[in-house]
Amino acid sequence: MLGPGCALRSSCLPLLCACTLLLLPPVAPVSLPTPKPQERAKLLLVSFDGFRWDYLDRVPTPNFHALMKEGVQVEQVENIYITKTFPNHHSLVTGLYAETHGIVANEMYDPSLNLSFSMETDSMYDSRWWDQAVPLWVTVQKAGGRSGAAMWPGSDVKIRGAYPDRYLPYNASVSFETRVQRVIEWFAAPRDEAVDFAVLYWEEPDESGHLLGPESPLMDEVIADIDEKLGFLRNELRKAGLYEEVNLIVTSDHGMMQLSTEKIIELDEYVGRDLYTWIDKSPVVGIIPNEGKLDDVYNKLKDANPYMAVYKKEDIPAHYHYQHNIRIMPVLLEAQEGWTIVQNRTAPFMLGNHGYNNSLRSMHPVFVARGPAFRQDFVQPSMQSVDLYPLMCHILSIRPAPNNGSLMRVKALLSQEPCPPAPSVPPRIPQYSYAPVIGSMISIVMVVGFLIFYIREVTVKQLPTLPRGSREMSQPLLQEDMNLHFLETHRGFVSVRHI
């Protein structure tokens, strides 16, 4: 039996433990290191409108050839039908054929809206024309990136509720140099403001190609000037320290074909204007026959001229991918290469045009690219323009929207396998580590155990040593005390039950 001193020590143990806990330093939550999200690649897509693929070798183009040496070239890019500016630019940033993205021509009519669209009027700013597809700048922003656009067709329109983070409203009077400087500013901005993806558009050599014709010797100077503009862009990227960081793709929407006044098809010779409405312009013309006049108009035109194919909408060849949209007209007229469809010869005449069948080499655009994502000094024979969209999505590490392109057709352009789409990064939440708490508890247990052992040893030494004979006496005394405590306890218990 412990003495009074030992009992006192035992009663102090809880207090001692409490004091020990109070002396321990507070355990703060430990924030475990969070992996950094993968930094998105930088990509700039440039379009020189109407830059035909073979312009590269027509005059010295040192800047284009430098990009080819530093990166990749695709010799033949098959664009989409029809080979017009707005449909093809929208395909480049959606990866869709015109029948799917809905911008089927430069001039359109939508029966469901009962509205007309023209790239020459403010009708082009009506979002309803553009909402059938999601352009890449919107996809980038939804994935957490930032985008910019300098004059790209459709980029100053609110599409699916969004504009690019940075954009220039279309203004043809703004110089190429100003556009470039603005784009460079967007890429060079502080990290939380800099764009990851941008598009840049320039109207030439398309305008000169229409005016002069692509075979005119005067086009040589225009092509050389485009090369100088590309050189300006390269130098500005270098000055900003971005040249080795930004992936640069230079392409176009279409080529250009030389026209002749000897190759004109006049519809007035075959059908009266009072029977139909003219919608889009040559060389692929959509018309709406008056109610009840579809077969009449079609029959008058289908064999009218050997240089013009005529289709009812349902008979348009499937490989054109130009049938399944309400904005494609009931009758489609398609001129052969180099021919022009007009109502009569009083219409304005251009010496160069595009819009012809997309299988024609004269309609194919240029394609060169360089940057960390691309191989060097590599030439690929062909691709389709819709393949550019999944390629850009891979470079940017974002999940592409459904599209008509194929990454498999352009994977050879890449320096290595692209990274998978970057996962979304959730808000950073402090993570608590319980290791310090566990360590503190172990220390407490060890201290308490040591104290108990120490007290026990001291207590044993302080107990009086009993003679052998008195051991028999001690047991009855203890038992008697226990019996007495038992009876006292049960008396109280019995009395309680009786109450």
C-alpha positions as CSV (number, residue, x, y, z in Angstrom):
1,M,0.0,0.0,0.0
2,L,1.4,3.4,-1.0
3,G,2.1,6.0,1.5
4,P,0.6,9.5,1.7
5,G,3.6,11.0,-0.2
6,C,3.1,8.6,-3.1
7,A,-0.6,9.2,-3.2
8,L,0.1,12.9,-3.5
9,R,2.5,12.3,-6.4
10,S,-0.1,10.1,-8.1
11,S,-2.7,12.8,-7.9
12,C,-0.3,15.3,-9.5
13,L,0.2,13.2,-12.6
14,P,-2.8,14.7,-14.5
15,L,-1.6,18.2,-13.6
16,L,1.9,17.3,-14.8
17,C,0.6,16.1,-18.1
18,A,-1.5,19.2,-18.6
19,C,1.5,21.4,-17.9
20,T,3.6,19.4,-20.3
21,L,1.0,20.0,-23.0
22,L,0.9,23.7,-22.3
23,L,4.7,23.9,-22.6
24,L,4.6,22.4,-26.1
25,P,4.7,24.9,-28.9
26,P,1.5,25.3,-30.9
27,V,1.3,23.1,-34.0
28,A,0.5,25.2,-37.0
29,P,-1.0,23.7,-40.2
30,V,1.7,22.8,-42.6
31,S,1.0,23.7,-46.2
32,L,2.4,20.9,-48.4
33,P,4.0,22.0,-51.6
34,T,1.5,22.1,-54.5
35,P,2.8,21.1,-57.9
36,K,2.9,24.1,-60.3
37,P,0.4,23.9,-63.2
38,Q,2.1,23.2,-66.5
39,E,2.8,26.5,-68.2
40,R,0.9,26.8,-71.4
41,A,2.8,27.2,-74.7
42,K,2.6,30.4,-76.7
43,L,1.1,30.4,-80.2
44,L,0.7,33.1,-82.8
45,L,-1.4,32.4,-86.0
46,V,-0.8,34.8,-88.9
47,S,-2.9,35.0,-92.1
48,F,-1.8,36.9,-95.2
49,D,-5.1,36.9,-97.1
50,G,-4.8,35.3,-100.5
51,F,-1.1,34.3,-100.3
52,R,-0.9,31.4,-102.8
53,W,1.4,28.5,-102.0
54,D,3.7,29.1,-105.0
55,Y,4.2,32.8,-104.3
56,L,7.1,31.6,-102.1
57,D,9.4,30.9,-105.1
58,R,8.1,33.6,-107.4
59,V,10.4,36.3,-106.0
60,P,13.0,36.1,-103.3
61,T,11.3,35.6,-100.0
62,P,14.1,35.3,-97.5
63,N,12.0,35.6,-94.4
64,F,9.6,32.8,-95.5
65,H,12.5,30.6,-96.4
66,A,14.2,31.3,-93.0
67,L,11.0,30.1,-91.3
68,M,11.1,27.0,-93.5
69,K,14.7,26.3,-92.5
70,E,14.0,26.9,-88.8
71,G,10.7,25.0,-88.9
72,V,8.3,23.2,-91.2
73,Q,6.5,23.7,-94.5
74,V,3.5,22.0,-96.0
75,E,3.6,22.1,-99.7
76,Q,-0.1,21.7,-100.5
77,V,-2.9,22.7,-98.0
78,E,-6.4,21.7,-99.2
79,N,-8.7,24.4,-97.7
80,I,-12.4,24.1,-97.4
81,Y,-15.2,24.5,-100.0
82,I,-16.0,27.3,-100.8
83,T,-12.5,29.0,-101.0
84,K,-13.7,32.3,-99.8
85,T,-12.3,34.5,-97.0
86,F,-14.8,34.3,-94.2
87,P,-15.6,30.6,-94.5
88,N,-11.9,29.6,-94.6
89,H,-10.8,31.9,-91.8
90,H,-13.5,30.5,-89.6
91,S,-12.5,26.9,-90.4
92,L,-8.9,27.6,-89.4
93,V,-10.0,28.5,-85.9
94,T,-12.7,25.9,-85.5
95,G,-11.5,22.9,-87.5
96,L,-14.9,22.6,-89.1
97,Y,-16.3,22.6,-92.7
98,A,-18.5,25.5,-93.7
99,E,-21.6,23.4,-93.5
100,T,-20.9,22.8,-89.8
101,H,-19.6,26.2,-88.6
102,G,-22.3,28.1,-90.5
103,I,-20.2,30.8,-92.2
104,V,-20.9,29.3,-95.6
105,A,-20.0,32.3,-97.7
106,N,-19.0,36.0,-97.7
107,E,-22.6,36.8,-98.5
108,M,-25.4,34.7,-97.0
109,Y,-29.1,34.4,-96.4
110,D,-30.7,32.6,-93.4
111,P,-34.3,31.6,-94.0
112,S,-34.9,30.9,-90.3
113,L,-33.7,34.4,-89.3
114,N,-35.0,36.0,-92.5
115,L,-31.8,38.0,-92.5
116,S,-28.9,38.6,-94.9
117,F,-25.2,38.6,-94.1
118,S,-22.5,40.5,-95.9
119,M,-18.9,41.0,-94.9
120,E,-19.3,44.5,-96.3
121,T,-22.0,45.6,-93.9
122,D,-22.6,45.7,-90.1
123,S,-24.7,42.5,-90.4
124,M,-21.4,40.7,-89.8
125,Y,-21.5,41.8,-86.2
126,D,-24.7,40.0,-85.4
127,S,-23.7,37.1,-83.1
128,R,-26.5,34.9,-84.4
129,W,-24.4,34.3,-87.6
130,W,-21.5,33.0,-85.6
131,D,-22.9,30.9,-82.8
132,Q,-23.0,27.6,-84.7
133,A,-19.3,27.0,-83.7
134,V,-16.8,27.9,-81.0
135,P,-13.6,29.6,-82.3
136,L,-10.2,28.7,-80.7
137,W,-9.9,31.9,-78.7
138,V,-13.1,31.1,-76.8
139,T,-11.9,27.5,-76.1
140,V,-8.6,28.8,-74.9
141,Q,-10.3,31.2,-72.4
142,K,-12.7,28.5,-71.2
143,A,-9.6,26.4,-70.5
144,G,-8.1,29.1,-68.3
145,G,-5.9,30.7,-70.9
146,R,-5.9,34.2,-72.5
147,S,-6.3,35.1,-76.1
148,G,-5.8,38.1,-78.4
149,A,-7.0,38.9,-82.0
150,A,-5.8,41.6,-84.4
151,M,-8.4,42.1,-87.2
152,W,-9.1,38.4,-87.7
153,P,-12.5,37.9,-89.4
154,G,-15.1,37.4,-86.7
155,S,-12.8,38.1,-83.8
156,D,-14.6,41.4,-83.0
157,V,-17.9,39.7,-82.7
158,K,-19.3,38.3,-79.5
159,I,-19.4,34.6,-80.0
160,R,-20.9,32.2,-77.5
161,G,-21.0,35.2,-75.1
162,A,-17.3,36.1,-75.3
163,Y,-14.8,38.3,-77.1
164,P,-11.1,37.6,-77.1
165,D,-9.4,38.9,-74.0
166,R,-7.6,41.4,-76.2
167,Y,-8.8,42.4,-79.7
168,L,-8.7,45.1,-82.2
169,P,-12.0,46.0,-83.9
170,Y,-11.7,45.7,-87.6
171,N,-10.2,48.8,-89.3
172,A,-8.5,48.3,-92.7
173,S,-6.7,51.6,-92.3
174,V,-4.6,50.2,-89.3
175,S,-1.1,49.4,-90.6
176,F,0.4,45.9,-90.4
177,E,3.2,47.3,-88.2
178,T,0.7,48.7,-85.7
179,R,-1.2,45.4,-85.5
180,V,2.1,43.5,-84.9
181,Q,3.2,45.9,-82.2
182,R,-0.1,45.4,-80.4
183,V,0.1,41.7,-80.6
184,I,3.7,41.7,-79.2
185,E,2.5,43.9,-76.3
186,W,-0.1,41.2,-75.5
187,F,2.4,38.4,-75.5
188,A,5.0,40.5,-73.5
189,A,2.6,41.6,-70.8
190,P,3.0,40.5,-67.2
191,R,2.5,36.8,-66.7
192,D,-1.1,37.1,-65.3
193,E,-2.1,39.3,-68.2
194,A,-0.1,37.9,-71.2
195,V,-2.0,36.1,-73.9
196,D,-1.3,32.4,-74.7
197,F,-2.8,32.5,-78.2
198,A,-3.3,35.2,-80.7
199,V,-4.4,35.6,-84.3
200,L,-3.2,38.3,-86.7
201,Y,-4.7,39.1,-90.1
202,W,-3.5,41.2,-93.0
203,E,-5.5,42.0,-96.2
204,E,-2.7,41.5,-98.7
205,P,-1.9,40.1,-101.1
206,D,-5.6,39.3,-101.6
207,E,-6.6,42.9,-102.5
208,S,-3.8,43.3,-105.0
209,G,-4.5,39.9,-106.4
210,H,-8.1,40.8,-107.2
211,L,-7.1,44.1,-108.7
212,L,-4.1,43.1,-110.7
213,G,-4.5,39.4,-111.2
214,P,-2.0,36.9,-109.7
215,E,-0.1,36.6,-113.0
216,S,0.6,40.3,-113.2
217,P,4.3,41.3,-112.9
218,L,3.1,44.0,-110.5
219,M,2.3,41.2,-108.0
220,D,6.0,40.6,-107.5
221,E,6.4,43.8,-105.5
222,V,3.4,42.9,-103.5
223,I,4.7,39.5,-102.6
224,A,8.2,40.9,-101.7
225,D,6.4,43.4,-99.4
226,I,4.6,40.6,-97.6
227,D,8.0,39.0,-97.0
228,E,9.3,42.2,-95.6
229,K,6.3,42.4,-93.3
230,L,7.0,38.9,-92.1
231,G,10.6,40.1,-91.4
232,F,9.3,42.9,-89.3
233,L,7.2,40.5,-87.3
234,R,10.2,38.3,-86.7
235,N,12.4,41.2,-85.6
236,E,9.7,42.5,-83.2
237,L,9.5,39.0,-81.6
238,R,13.2,39.0,-81.2
239,K,13.3,42.4,-79.6
240,A,10.7,41.4,-77.1
241,G,12.6,38.2,-76.3
242,L,9.8,36.1,-77.6
243,Y,11.2,34.6,-80.8
244,E,12.3,31.3,-79.3
245,E,9.3,31.1,-77.0
246,V,6.3,31.7,-79.3
247,N,5.2,29.1,-81.9
248,L,4.6,31.0,-85.1
249,I,2.3,29.7,-87.8
250,V,2.0,31.7,-91.1
251,T,-0.7,30.6,-93.5
252,S,-3.6,32.0,-95.6
253,D,-7.2,31.3,-96.4
254,H,-6.9,30.6,-100.1
255,G,-4.9,31.2,-103.3
256,M,-5.9,33.3,-106.4
257,M,-6.7,32.6,-110.0
258,Q,-6.2,34.8,-113.1
259,L,-9.4,35.8,-114.8
260,S,-10.2,36.8,-118.4
261,T,-13.0,38.8,-119.9
262,E,-13.2,36.0,-122.5
263,K,-14.4,33.6,-119.8
264,I,-17.7,35.0,-118.6
265,I,-21.0,33.2,-118.1
266,E,-24.0,35.5,-118.2
267,L,-27.1,34.1,-116.4
268,D,-29.4,36.6,-118.2
269,E,-28.9,34.6,-121.3
270,Y,-30.4,31.5,-119.7
271,V,-33.0,32.5,-117.1
272,G,-35.0,35.7,-116.2
273,R,-34.0,37.6,-113.1
274,D,-37.7,37.6,-112.0
275,L,-37.5,33.8,-111.3
276,Y,-34.8,33.8,-108.6
277,T,-32.8,35.9,-106.1
278,W,-29.0,36.1,-106.4
279,I,-27.3,35.6,-103.0
280,D,-23.5,35.1,-103.2
281,K,-20.9,36.1,-105.8
282,S,-18.9,34.2,-108.4
283,P,-17.4,31.7,-108.8
284,V,-19.8,29.7,-106.6
285,V,-23.2,31.4,-106.7
286,G,-26.1,30.5,-104.4
287,I,-29.5,31.4,-105.7
288,I,-33.1,31.1,-104.4
289,P,-35.7,30.3,-107.0
290,N,-39.0,31.9,-106.4
291,E,-41.7,29.8,-104.8
292,G,-42.8,27.0,-107.1
293,K,-40.0,27.8,-109.6
294,L,-37.2,25.5,-108.3
295,D,-37.4,22.9,-111.1
296,D,-38.0,25.6,-113.7
297,V,-34.9,27.5,-112.8
298,Y,-32.8,24.4,-112.3
299,N,-33.8,23.0,-115.7
300,K,-33.0,26.2,-117.5
301,L,-29.5,26.3,-116.0
302,K,-28.3,22.7,-115.6
303,D,-27.0,22.4,-119.2
304,A,-26.8,26.1,-120.0
305,N,-23.0,26.3,-120.2
306,P,-20.3,23.6,-120.3
307,Y,-18.1,25.7,-117.9
308,M,-20.7,25.9,-115.2
309,A,-21.9,23.0,-112.9
310,V,-25.4,23.3,-111.5
311,Y,-26.6,21.5,-108.4
312,K,-29.8,21.2,-106.4
313,K,-28.8,21.4,-102.8
314,E,-29.5,17.8,-102.1
315,D,-27.2,16.8,-105.1
316,I,-24.1,18.7,-104.1
317,P,-21.2,16.2,-104.0
318,A,-20.7,14.8,-100.5
319,H,-16.9,15.4,-100.6
320,Y,-17.6,19.2,-100.8
321,H,-19.0,19.0,-97.3
322,Y,-21.3,21.8,-98.4
323,Q,-24.9,20.6,-98.1
324,H,-26.2,20.3,-94.5
325,N,-26.9,23.9,-93.5
326,I,-29.9,26.0,-93.9
327,R,-27.8,28.9,-95.2
328,I,-26.7,26.9,-98.3
329,M,-29.1,27.9,-101.1
330,P,-31.5,25.5,-102.9
331,V,-29.5,25.9,-106.2
332,L,-25.7,26.2,-106.4
333,L,-23.8,27.3,-109.5
334,E,-20.1,26.5,-109.7
335,A,-17.9,28.0,-112.4
336,Q,-14.9,26.1,-113.7
337,E,-11.4,27.4,-112.9
338,G,-10.8,30.8,-114.4
339,W,-14.5,31.4,-115.4
340,T,-16.7,34.1,-113.9
341,I,-20.5,33.9,-113.4
342,V,-22.4,37.2,-113.7
343,Q,-25.9,38.3,-114.4
344,N,-24.7,40.4,-117.3
345,R,-21.5,42.2,-118.4
346,T,-22.4,45.4,-116.7
347,A,-21.2,43.9,-113.4
348,P,-17.8,45.0,-112.1
349,F,-15.0,42.7,-113.3
350,M,-11.9,41.6,-111.4
351,L,-8.7,40.3,-112.9
352,G,-8.2,37.8,-110.1
353,N,-10.5,35.8,-107.9
354,H,-10.9,32.8,-105.6
355,G,-13.7,30.7,-104.3
356,Y,-13.2,27.9,-106.9
357,N,-13.2,24.2,-106.0
358,N,-10.9,23.5,-103.1
359,S,-9.1,20.6,-104.9
360,L,-7.5,23.1,-107.3
361,R,-3.9,23.9,-106.6
362,S,-4.5,27.5,-107.6
363,M,-6.8,27.8,-104.5
364,H,-4.3,26.4,-102.0
365,P,-2.6,28.7,-99.5
366,V,0.9,28.9,-98.0
367,F,1.8,27.1,-94.8
368,V,5.1,27.5,-92.8
369,A,5.7,27.3,-89.1
370,R,8.5,27.4,-86.5
371,G,8.9,27.4,-82.8
372,P,9.6,25.0,-79.9
373,A,6.7,22.8,-80.9
374,F,7.9,22.2,-84.5
375,R,10.6,20.2,-86.2
376,Q,13.3,22.0,-88.1
377,D,13.9,22.0,-91.8
378,F,11.0,19.6,-92.4
379,V,8.7,19.5,-95.5
380,Q,5.4,17.7,-95.5
381,P,3.6,17.1,-98.8
382,S,0.0,17.9,-97.8
383,M,-2.6,18.5,-95.1
384,Q,-6.1,19.8,-94.9
385,S,-6.8,23.2,-93.4
386,V,-9.1,21.8,-90.8
387,D,-6.2,19.8,-89.4
388,L,-4.7,23.1,-88.2
389,Y,-7.2,23.3,-85.4
390,P,-6.4,20.1,-83.5
391,L,-2.7,20.8,-84.1
392,M,-3.0,24.2,-82.4
393,C,-5.0,22.6,-79.5
394,H,-2.3,20.1,-78.9
395,I,0.4,22.8,-78.9
396,L,-1.7,24.8,-76.4
397,S,-2.4,21.6,-74.3
398,I,-6.2,22.2,-74.4
399,R,-9.0,19.8,-75.3
400,P,-10.3,20.5,-78.8
401,A,-14.0,20.9,-79.4
402,P,-15.5,18.4,-81.9
403,N,-14.0,19.1,-85.3
404,N,-13.4,17.7,-88.8
405,G,-9.6,17.8,-88.6
406,S,-7.1,15.1,-87.9
407,L,-4.0,15.4,-85.7
408,M,-2.7,12.2,-87.2
409,R,-2.3,14.0,-90.6
410,V,-0.1,16.7,-89.1
411,K,1.7,15.0,-86.2
412,A,4.9,14.7,-88.3
413,L,5.3,18.4,-88.1
414,L,5.8,18.3,-84.3
415,S,9.2,18.1,-82.6
416,Q,7.8,15.7,-80.0
417,E,4.6,14.2,-78.8
418,P,2.4,17.1,-77.4
419,C,1.6,17.1,-73.7
420,P,-1.9,15.9,-72.8
421,P,-4.4,18.6,-72.0
422,A,-3.5,20.5,-68.8
423,P,-5.9,19.6,-66.0
424,S,-7.8,22.4,-64.4
425,V,-6.1,23.6,-61.2
426,P,-8.5,23.8,-58.2
427,P,-8.2,26.6,-55.7
428,R,-5.2,26.0,-53.4
429,I,-6.5,24.7,-50.0
430,P,-4.1,24.5,-47.0
431,Q,-3.2,20.8,-46.3
432,Y,-2.6,19.9,-42.7
433,S,0.1,17.5,-41.5
434,Y,-0.5,15.5,-38.4
435,A,3.1,14.3,-38.0
436,P,4.0,17.1,-35.5
437,V,0.9,16.2,-33.4
438,I,1.8,12.5,-33.4
439,G,5.3,13.3,-32.4
440,S,4.2,15.5,-29.5
441,M,1.9,12.8,-28.2
442,I,4.7,10.2,-28.3
443,S,6.9,12.6,-26.4
444,I,4.2,13.1,-23.7
445,V,3.7,9.4,-23.3
446,M,7.4,8.8,-22.9
447,V,7.6,11.6,-20.3
448,V,4.6,10.3,-18.3
449,G,6.0,6.8,-18.5
450,F,9.3,7.9,-17.2
451,L,7.7,9.8,-14.3
452,I,5.5,6.8,-13.3
453,F,8.6,4.6,-13.3
454,Y,10.5,7.1,-11.3
455,I,7.8,7.6,-8.7
456,R,7.3,3.8,-8.4
457,E,10.9,3.3,-7.7
458,V,11.1,6.1,-5.1
459,T,7.9,4.8,-3.5
460,V,9.2,1.2,-3.2
461,K,12.4,2.5,-1.5
462,Q,10.4,4.5,1.0
463,L,8.1,1.6,2.1
464,P,9.1,0.0,5.5
465,T,10.5,-3.5,5.4
466,L,8.1,-6.0,7.1
467,P,9.4,-9.1,9.0
468,R,8.5,-12.5,7.6
469,G,6.1,-13.3,10.4
470,S,4.0,-10.3,10.0
471,R,3.0,-11.1,6.5
472,E,0.2,-13.4,7.7
473,M,-1.2,-10.6,9.8
474,S,-1.2,-8.1,7.0
475,Q,-3.4,-10.0,4.7
476,P,-6.4,-10.3,7.1
477,L,-6.2,-6.7,7.9
478,L,-6.3,-5.7,4.3
479,Q,-9.2,-8.1,3.6
480,E,-11.0,-6.8,6.6
481,D,-10.7,-3.3,5.4
482,M,-11.9,-4.3,2.0
483,N,-14.9,-6.1,3.5
484,L,-15.8,-3.0,5.5
485,H,-15.6,-0.8,2.4
486,F,-17.8,-3.3,0.5
487,L,-20.5,-3.3,3.2
488,E,-20.5,0.5,3.4
489,T,-20.8,0.8,-0.3
490,H,-23.7,-1.6,-0.5
491,R,-25.6,0.0,2.3
492,G,-25.6,3.2,0.4
493,F,-26.7,1.4,-2.7
494,V,-29.5,-0.5,-1.0
495,S,-30.8,2.7,0.6
496,V,-30.9,4.4,-2.8
497,R,-32.9,1.6,-4.4
498,H,-35.5,1.8,-1.6
499,I,-36.0,5.5,-2.0
